[in-house]
Amino acid sequence: MKINAFADVSLRAIMVLAAAPEGSLLTTQAVADAVGTPYNHVSKAMVRLRALGYIDVERGRLGGSRLNESGRRATVGEVLRHLDSRQDPAECQSPTKNCPLINECGLRHAMNRAREAFYTELDSVVIASLPHARQMNPVFQSIGLRPEFRTPATQA
C-alpha cells in the first residue's frame, strides 16, 4: 500500500518532535528543514496534527510545537487512518464518471480489507519509538539544536 504525501510528511514531523530534546519547542520551519520538505506542506501537517490532538503549540516569538502524551502513544496505523483522505482505495468513483462495475464489486471490497489489514499491521508500531540517535543527531545539528536525543526509555 502507498500512503499519500501528506501522511508521509505528518509521520516524519511526529518522528522529529518525538526525538526532540526534552522540553524543547520546534518551529514549523525547523521541522520543515529537518524533514526536507517545504514549509507550506509541513505547516498544513502541523495544523492537522494539532487538530487531531497529537501536538501542543505555543504561539509567539519563542513558540513552537511539541509532541504531547497522546502523540507519544500514537501508532502509525492510527495516524494513517486519520490522515487517509481516500474514501475509495480502488478509485471506483470519480467526479466525472464512476466505474461501470461499481455495483457489487469484489475488487473494491478486497481493497478496503487490504487497506485495513495494512493499518492493523502498523497499529503495533508506536511512532515515537522509531527515531534513533544515529539518525536524528545529524538532523538536529543541521537545524541548530544540540544533539540531545530522547531515547525511547526516557520518553515514557
trRosetta pair geometry for C-beta under 8 A, 3 or more apart (Angstrom, degrees):
i j d omega theta_ij theta_ji phi_ij phi_ji
1 89 7.9 -45 -134 -150 106 139
1 114 7.0 166 -69 136 113 99
1 115 6.2 120 -118 -112 144 64
1 118 4.4 -2 10 -112 148 163
3 7 4.4 -102 170 85 116 131
3 8 5.7 144 100 -56 113 82
3 11 7.9 41 121 -9 161 137
3 80 6.1 -90 -116 -130 125 115
3 83 8.0 41 -168 98 111 118
3 84 7.6 -96 -138 -92 81 88
4 7 5.1 94 59 10 75 102
4 8 7.1 -135 102 -7 39 91
4 83 7.5 -145 54 138 107 100
4 84 7.2 138 6 -124 112 56
4 85 6.7 -23 12 28 163 100
4 86 7.4 155 -45 -23 125 106
5 8 5.4 -54 -148 35 35 117
5 9 6.4 34 156 -17 68 103
5 41 7.5 -62 139 -155 110 134
6 9 6.0 -54 -149 37 30 108
6 10 6.3 30 152 -20 63 109
6 41 7.5 -140 -106 -165 65 93
6 44 7.2 -67 -133 109 106 119
6 45 6.4 178 -166 -87 72 93
6 48 7.8 51 172 20 114 163
6 83 6.2 -161 112 -179 100 114
6 85 7.4 42 53 -11 142 123
7 10 5.5 -55 -145 38 32 114
7 11 6.3 33 156 -19 66 104
7 79 7.4 137 -153 130 92 94
7 80 5.6 58 -161 -121 138 72
7 83 4.2 140 -98 114 91 135
7 84 6.7 16 -69 -73 142 59
8 11 6.0 -55 -149 35 27 108
8 12 6.5 25 154 -16 62 108
9 12 5.7 -57 -149 38 32 112
9 13 6.3 35 152 -23 66 105
9 35 6.6 114 -143 133 70 150
9 37 5.2 147 -121 -171 111 173
9 41 5.4 -125 -119 145 168 109
9 42 6.1 -135 177 -91 121 61
9 45 4.7 -134 114 -61 106 152
10 13 5.7 -52 -148 33 31 113
10 14 6.6 31 153 -18 63 103
10 45 4.3 -158 -83 -155 73 112
10 48 6.6 -58 -105 83 129 122
10 49 6.0 166 -150 -63 99 107
10 79 6.6 -170 122 169 120 122
10 83 5.7 -163 44 -101 158 156
11 14 5.8 -53 -151 34 33 111
11 15 6.5 35 150 -21 64 104
11 76 6.7 36 -126 -127 126 86
11 79 6.4 136 -88 108 83 144
11 80 7.8 8 -66 -68 121 85
11 127 6.4 -140 -151 -129 79 127
12 15 5.5 -53 -151 34 34 114
12 16 6.5 33 153 -18 67 103
12 35 4.1 103 138 -129 131 131
12 37 7.2 124 80 -12 146 135
13 16 5.8 -53 -149 35 32 109
13 17 6.3 27 154 -13 66 108
13 31 5.2 42 -132 178 89 132
13 35 6.4 -59 -69 -34 61 152
13 42 6.2 143 -85 -148 124 91
13 45 5.3 156 -6 122 151 131
13 46 6.4 -140 -174 -75 155 76
13 49 6.5 -133 100 -31 131 156
14 17 5.8 -58 -145 42 31 108
14 18 6.0 36 154 -26 66 108
14 49 6.8 -174 -70 -129 93 141
14 54 6.5 -46 -106 156 113 138
14 55 7.8 -134 -103 -58 74 108
14 67 6.5 89 -151 -103 68 122
14 71 6.1 -154 -139 -170 102 105
14 74 6.8 -84 -156 75 149 134
14 79 7.0 -91 -21 -107 161 162
14 127 4.8 9 120 141 130 146
14 128 7.3 -89 156 -67 97 67
15 18 5.6 -54 -145 33 28 114
15 19 6.5 14 160 -9 63 111
15 127 6.1 -111 -72 172 71 95
15 128 7.8 180 -114 -103 48 35
15 130 5.6 -61 -117 80 110 117
15 131 4.8 131 -177 -50 93 111
16 19 6.2 -67 -149 42 28 102
16 20 6.7 49 150 -49 63 95
16 26 6.9 -129 132 112 108 175
16 31 5.4 147 90 -133 147 81
16 34 4.6 106 -128 114 143 146
16 35 6.1 -100 -37 -52 138 98
16 131 7.4 125 -81 -77 31 153
16 136 7.5 158 -121 -132 58 109
16 139 7.0 -118 -118 138 99 141
17 20 5.6 -32 -151 -3 36 121
17 26 6.3 -136 -100 32 76 132
17 31 7.1 -5 -55 -105 88 122
17 55 6.4 -63 -164 -108 171 116
17 65 6.4 -59 -108 117 130 100
17 66 6.2 151 -164 -153 107 35
17 67 4.0 133 130 -41 114 100
17 71 7.0 -28 103 146 132 145
18 67 5.3 23 -77 -6 59 167
18 71 7.4 -146 -77 136 89 102
18 72 6.6 134 -121 -111 96 69
18 127 6.4 -174 -40 120 152 86
18 128 3.8 -166 -142 -125 135 74
18 130 7.6 78 77 46 151 82
18 131 5.9 154 85 20 107 122
18 150 7.0 -129 151 74 58 127
18 155 6.9 17 -173 -128 89 141
19 131 4.0 -72 -61 103 129 151
19 136 4.3 -118 159 -133 154 163
19 140 7.6 -129 122 -54 109 120
19 149 5.8 -29 -172 -145 95 81
19 150 5.7 -170 -149 42 38 91
20 24 4.9 -127 160 72 111 115
20 26 5.6 -124 -102 -37 149 121
20 66 7.0 -121 74 -125 142 79
20 67 7.6 154 31 6 112 102
20 140 7.6 148 -116 -105 59 119
20 145 7.3 -81 -140 -164 80 166
20 150 6.9 11 69 -4 35 121
21 24 4.5 71 69 -13 87 129
21 140 7.8 101 -27 -148 95 148
21 145 6.6 -167 -3 179 115 120
21 146 6.7 39 -54 70 149 91
21 148 4.0 52 -104 79 113 114
21 149 7.8 -65 -79 -73 67 16
21 150 6.8 162 -115 -44 28 93
22 148 7.6 -78 14 128 77 124
22 150 6.2 122 -54 -90 76 114
22 154 7.4 -81 -64 145 122 122
23 66 7.9 -37 -158 -115 17 151
24 64 7.7 -30 153 88 67 147
24 66 7.1 151 88 -98 48 110
24 145 7.0 67 -169 -135 164 128
25 58 5.9 -66 -120 42 150 117
25 62 7.4 96 59 150 140 68
25 63 6.3 -108 153 176 151 35
25 64 3.0 135 150 62 97 114
25 65 6.4 117 -162 36 79 22
25 66 5.6 -77 -105 -46 63 99
26 30 4.6 -125 -169 85 89 128
26 31 5.3 101 132 -54 124 89
26 34 7.7 -23 -168 -9 143 143
26 64 5.0 159 65 175 20 130
26 65 5.8 -43 65 60 76 77
26 66 7.2 122 14 -81 80 59
26 145 8.0 -39 -101 -62 100 142
27 30 4.6 101 54 2 79 100
27 31 7.2 -145 95 -1 45 83
27 63 7.6 91 -99 97 79 66
27 64 4.7 -84 -67 -109 49 100
27 65 7.7 108 -123 11 16 82
28 31 5.6 -53 -149 38 36 111
28 32 6.2 41 150 -22 67 105
28 39 6.5 86 127 -156 102 85
28 42 5.7 154 -177 116 89 108
28 43 5.1 57 176 -92 149 73
28 46 5.3 -103 -110 -3 107 161
28 64 7.8 -168 -25 -140 55 70
28 65 7.0 69 -68 -4 69 123
29 32 5.5 -52 -146 36 32 114
29 33 6.3 33 154 -18 65 104
29 39 5.8 -11 -105 -112 69 115
30 33 5.7 -53 -147 37 31 111
30 34 6.2 33 152 -23 64 108
30 64 7.4 -2 31 -136 128 128
30 143 4.8 101 -154 177 85 136
30 144 7.7 -94 -121 47 110 98
30 145 7.6 79 -166 -36 133 115
31 34 5.5 -54 -146 36 32 114
31 35 6.3 8 163 0 67 109
31 42 5.4 168 102 -177 103 138
31 46 6.9 124 65 -72 156 122
31 65 7.2 -14 -36 53 140 124
32 35 6.5 -69 -143 48 24 92
32 37 5.6 -108 -149 76 70 72
32 38 6.6 -36 -161 140 123 17
32 39 4.5 -25 -97 -93 173 55
32 41 7.6 124 -122 63 104 82
32 42 4.0 -146 -84 18 87 153
32 43 7.7 -8 -64 -36 125 73
33 36 7.5 26 -175 -73 30 41
33 142 7.0 -159 147 121 107 100
33 143 4.9 136 96 -101 126 107
34 139 5.0 67 -151 173 88 110
34 140 7.4 18 -115 -79 117 47
34 142 7.3 141 -105 77 59 107
34 143 5.3 -42 -67 -34 87 145
35 42 6.7 146 52 -95 127 123
37 41 5.1 -92 158 79 111 127
37 42 5.4 130 93 -52 111 100
38 41 4.9 88 69 7 86 104
38 42 7.1 -167 94 -2 43 89
39 42 5.9 -66 -147 43 31 106
39 43 5.9 37 156 -28 69 109
40 43 5.6 -51 -144 32 28 117
40 44 6.8 28 157 -17 61 102
41 44 6.1 -56 -157 34 31 108
41 45 6.6 28 148 -17 64 107
42 45 5.4 -55 -149 38 37 114
42 46 6.2 39 153 -22 69 104
43 46 5.8 -53 -146 34 30 110
43 47 6.6 32 153 -20 62 103
44 47 5.7 -51 -150 33 33 113
44 48 6.5 29 153 -15 64 107
45 48 5.8 -59 -151 40 32 109
45 49 6.1 31 153 -19 68 107
46 49 5.6 -51 -141 38 32 111
46 50 6.3 35 156 -20 64 104
46 55 6.8 -63 -155 66 75 155
46 57 7.5 98 163 -86 109 125
46 65 5.9 -127 -152 -55 120 163
47 50 5.9 -56 -153 35 28 111
47 51 6.5 27 151 -18 63 107
48 51 5.5 -54 -147 37 34 112
48 52 6.3 29 154 -15 66 107
48 83 7.1 85 146 -107 142 95
49 52 5.7 -56 -145 41 31 109
49 54 4.6 -73 -174 62 87 116
49 55 4.8 45 125 6 111 115
49 71 7.3 50 179 -106 109 122
50 53 7.6 47 177 -70 32 23
50 54 7.4 -94 -78 52 25 70
50 55 5.3 -63 -82 71 66 93
50 56 7.6 103 -125 -109 90 18
50 57 5.5 -16 -108 -18 136 121
50 65 7.5 -105 -72 -125 106 121
52 79 7.7 91 143 -127 161 75
52 82 5.5 73 -122 166 137 155
53 68 7.4 -76 167 61 65 135
53 70 5.2 -13 132 90 97 161
53 71 7.9 -158 123 -50 56 81
54 67 6.8 -36 158 -141 79 76
54 68 6.8 174 169 41 28 90
54 70 5.7 -117 -107 104 47 98
54 71 3.6 96 -175 -90 75 95
54 74 5.6 -1 -120 -41 116 151
54 79 7.4 40 -79 -105 154 109
55 65 4.9 13 170 -174 131 112
55 66 6.6 158 -158 79 84 32
55 67 5.7 -56 -104 -102 77 43
55 68 6.2 155 -131 -4 21 88
55 71 5.6 59 -66 -64 57 153
56 65 7.0 157 80 -152 44 63
56 66 5.6 -15 59 61 92 84
56 68 4.8 92 -25 -61 100 112
57 63 7.0 44 172 173 72 116
57 64 7.5 -122 -144 126 64 24
57 65 5.0 -26 -99 -97 75 81
58 62 7.7 -29 117 101 122 71
58 63 4.1 -152 106 -136 75 88
58 64 6.3 6 54 43 91 48
58 65 7.8 -177 21 -81 67 34
58 66 8.0 23 -3 3 102 101
59 63 4.7 -56 177 -89 9 166
60 63 4.3 121 51 -33 67 110
67 71 3.9 -134 -163 102 87 135
67 72 5.7 113 138 -58 117 75
67 128 6.8 151 148 -95 159 114
68 71 5.1 99 50 11 60 104
68 72 7.2 -114 109 -7 33 91
69 72 5.5 -52 -147 33 35 114
69 73 6.6 23 157 -10 65 107
70 73 6.1 -65 -152 42 30 103
70 74 6.5 52 147 -50 64 96
71 74 5.4 -30 -147 -2 37 122
71 127 7.8 -65 175 69 70 125
71 128 7.2 107 132 -59 72 116
72 126 7.8 18 160 178 52 117
72 128 4.6 20 -147 -45 60 163
72 155 5.9 -177 -154 168 122 107
73 126 6.7 -66 -157 -135 34 115
73 128 7.7 -11 -47 12 21 130
74 78 5.5 -133 -160 79 75 127
74 79 5.4 66 166 -53 122 106
74 126 7.1 116 79 -150 40 68
74 127 5.5 -11 92 18 92 118
74 128 7.4 102 49 -20 77 95
75 78 4.5 96 56 5 83 104
75 79 7.0 -159 87 -3 43 86
75 122 6.5 146 152 137 101 73
75 123 5.1 64 123 -154 156 41
75 124 6.9 75 -142 13 136 7
75 125 5.8 110 -160 70 88 54
75 126 5.6 -61 -96 -92 69 47
75 127 6.8 159 -141 -23 20 80
76 79 6.1 -61 -148 40 29 106
76 80 6.1 26 158 -18 66 112
76 122 4.0 -87 90 174 108 115
76 123 7.7 -116 61 -70 70 23
76 125 4.5 -2 8 83 117 113
76 127 5.8 129 -67 -72 69 87
77 80 5.9 -59 -144 39 27 109
77 81 6.4 32 157 -23 63 104
77 118 7.9 167 -115 120 93 59
77 119 4.1 108 -152 -179 94 68
77 120 6.3 99 -138 -74 151 13
77 121 7.2 156 -78 64 124 45
77 122 3.7 151 -58 88 84 86
77 123 3.7 -52 45 -66 150 62
77 124 7.8 49 -2 6 127 46
77 125 7.2 115 -15 42 86 89
78 81 6.0 -56 -156 29 28 112
78 82 6.9 21 152 -13 62 106
78 123 6.6 89 -39 -122 79 75
79 82 5.8 -59 -155 37 35 110
79 83 6.1 13 156 -5 70 116
79 127 6.7 30 -8 -45 145 140
80 83 5.8 -68 -137 49 31 100
80 84 5.8 44 163 -42 70 102
80 119 5.8 -151 83 -112 118 96
80 122 6.5 41 15 90 137 150
81 84 6.2 -43 -138 14 24 112
81 119 5.5 75 -62 -147 96 147
84 115 7.7 119 -162 -177 164 128
86 89 5.7 91 123 -86 130 56
86 91 7.9 -57 -157 -72 120 75
87 93 7.7 -23 84 51 113 127
88 91 5.9 128 110 -86 104 24
88 92 5.3 -112 179 32 137 84
88 93 5.3 124 6 26 164 96
88 108 6.9 -35 -154 -143 96 105
89 111 4.4 -159 84 153 112 116
89 112 6.5 167 23 -77 115 52
89 114 7.6 -135 99 70 157 100
89 115 5.0 -175 -45 -56 155 135
90 105 7.6 -156 92 129 157 139
90 107 5.5 123 -130 130 155 100
90 108 4.9 -119 35 -103 144 62
90 111 4.3 165 -51 16 100 163
91 94 6.8 35 178 -65 89 95
91 99 8.0 106 114 -38 63 120
92 98 6.5 26 147 -163 72 86
92 99 4.6 -79 -153 21 70 124
92 101 7.7 -102 -139 79 108 79
92 102 4.8 126 168 -110 119 94
92 105 6.3 179 -116 48 147 165
92 107 7.9 148 -75 90 117 104
92 108 5.1 -13 -36 -93 147 122
93 98 5.0 -19 -117 -112 62 95
93 99 7.5 -84 -64 7 38 84
93 102 7.0 72 -68 -119 76 141
94 97 6.0 4 67 57 109 48
94 98 6.6 177 29 -86 68 43
98 102 5.1 -26 159 -32 116 151
99 102 4.9 130 72 -54 86 87
99 105 7.4 50 97 -82 130 153
101 105 5.2 94 133 -98 89 110
101 107 7.8 46 117 28 129 119
102 105 5.6 -59 -148 -23 25 129
102 108 7.1 59 -144 -43 61 150
105 108 4.2 71 93 5 116 111
105 109 6.9 165 97 -6 67 85
106 109 5.9 -61 -152 42 37 108
106 110 6.0 37 153 -21 71 110
107 110 5.6 -58 -144 39 30 111
107 111 6.2 31 157 -20 66 106
108 111 5.9 -55 -149 35 27 110
108 112 6.6 27 153 -17 62 106
109 112 5.7 -52 -149 35 33 113
109 113 6.5 33 152 -18 65 105
110 113 5.7 -54 -149 37 32 111
110 114 6.3 34 152 -21 65 106
111 114 5.5 -52 -144 36 32 113
111 115 6.4 37 155 -22 64 102
112 115 5.8 -50 -147 33 31 112
112 116 6.6 27 154 -14 63 106
113 116 5.8 -57 -150 39 32 109
113 117 6.3 34 151 -21 66 106
114 117 5.5 -52 -146 35 33 113
114 118 6.4 40 151 -24 64 102
115 118 5.5 -51 -154 31 32 117
115 119 6.6 28 151 -13 64 104
116 119 5.7 -52 -148 39 36 110
116 120 6.1 41 152 -24 67 106
117 120 5.5 -51 -143 36 31 115
117 121 6.5 37 155 -23 63 102
118 121 6.0 -55 -155 30 27 111
118 122 6.8 11 152 -6 61 111
119 122 5.7 -67 -151 46 34 105
119 123 6.6 57 148 -48 67 91
120 123 5.5 -29 -154 -3 36 121
121 124 7.5 -61 174 22 37 100
122 125 5.2 -54 -161 31 63 116
125 129 7.5 -137 -171 62 60 111
125 130 7.2 47 174 -67 102 108
126 129 4.5 72 79 3 99 111
126 130 7.7 -160 95 -27 57 81
127 130 5.8 -45 -165 5 43 120
128 131 7.8 -51 -165 23 38 94
128 152 7.2 128 126 -115 85 81
128 155 5.6 168 152 173 125 154
129 152 4.8 44 -125 -111 77 130
129 155 7.7 -154 -81 58 63 152
131 135 5.9 -137 -157 83 72 124
131 136 4.9 55 176 -53 119 129
131 149 7.7 -143 129 -155 108 109
132 135 5.1 83 61 14 74 108
132 136 6.8 174 80 0 29 99
132 149 7.6 42 171 176 33 148
133 136 6.2 -72 -130 48 24 94
133 137 5.5 30 178 -33 69 110
133 147 7.6 83 -161 171 88 106
133 149 4.1 -178 -105 52 81 166
133 151 7.2 -22 -47 -84 106 86
134 137 6.8 -32 -120 20 17 110
135 138 7.8 -90 170 35 24 95
135 139 7.2 6 142 -10 63 120
136 139 5.1 -62 -153 40 47 117
136 140 5.9 42 155 -20 81 104
136 147 7.7 144 111 -145 78 86
136 149 5.4 123 80 -114 122 114
137 140 5.9 -56 -144 38 30 107
137 141 6.3 31 157 -19 65 106
137 147 3.7 41 -144 -147 91 128
137 149 5.9 -67 -67 -48 84 120
138 141 5.6 -53 -144 37 34 113
138 142 6.3 37 155 -24 65 106
138 147 7.9 22 -46 -100 29 127
139 142 5.8 -58 -154 32 29 112
139 143 6.9 5 156 -1 63 107
140 143 6.2 -68 -148 46 33 95
140 145 4.0 -73 -175 75 94 109
140 146 7.1 -22 139 85 123 23
140 147 5.2 143 76 -99 124 61
140 148 7.9 -127 144 33 163 53
140 149 7.5 -159 -2 -76 148 77
141 144 7.7 54 -174 -66 30 16
141 145 7.2 -93 -70 64 28 61
141 147 5.7 -16 -53 -56 94 104
145 148 7.7 -100 154 28 99 83
150 154 5.5 -126 -161 84 77 110
150 155 5.5 93 152 -74 116 90
151 154 5.2 80 57 15 78 99
151 155 7.1 -134 98 -20 39 92
152 155 5.3 -52 -145 22 37 121
153 156 7.1 -36 -178 -5 35 107
